[in-house]
Amino acid sequence: MEGLNYVGAGLIVIGAGLGIGRIGGQAMEAIARQPEASGKIQTAMLIAAALIEGIGFAALFAA
């Protein structure tokens, strides 16, 4: 049963990493399209990344 905890923790970390990576990539594309909005885009990106990381951290405790 302990092995399943490691699999769950690994899936959580992979999912959070993919989510944050996707947010970063999409934010860079948005900044490339609209450089004047970079401040707002970066702020939204950081908030979304923090929320994903928080959910991932809570899920690791549950696993």
RAVEN-V825139 format. One record per residue. N is the residue number from 1. SS is DSSP state (H for helix, E for strand, - for the rest). PSI is psi in whole degrees, 0 to 359 (* if undefined). Layout:
{{N & SS & PSI} {N & SS & PSI}}
This chain:
{{1 & - & 333} {2 & H & 329} {3 & H & 326} {4 & H & 328} {5 & H & 322} {6 & H & 322} {7 & H & 316} {8 & H & 317} {9 & H & 321} {10 & H & 318} {11 & H & 323} {12 & H & 313} {13 & H & 318} {14 & H & 315} {15 & H & 316} {16 & H & 320} {17 & H & 317} {18 & H & 319} {19 & H & 314} {20 & H & 322} {21 & H & 320} {22 & H & 319} {23 & H & 315} {24 & H & 316} {25 & H & 315} {26 & H & 325} {27 & H & 320} {28 & H & 321} {29 & H & 319} {30 & H & 320} {31 & H & 324} {32 & H & 326} {33 & H & 322} {34 & - & 81} {35 & H & 333} {36 & H & 341} {37 & H & 17} {38 & H & 324} {39 & H & 314} {40 & H & 322} {41 & H & 316} {42 & H & 321} {43 & H & 313} {44 & H & 322} {45 & H & 315} {46 & H & 320} {47 & H & 314} {48 & H & 318} {49 & H & 321} {50 & H & 321} {51 & H & 318} {52 & H & 317} {53 & H & 323} {54 & H & 318} {55 & H & 318} {56 & H & 320} {57 & H & 317} {58 & H & 322} {59 & H & 326} {60 & H & 322} {61 & H & 324} {62 & H & 327} {63 & - & *}}
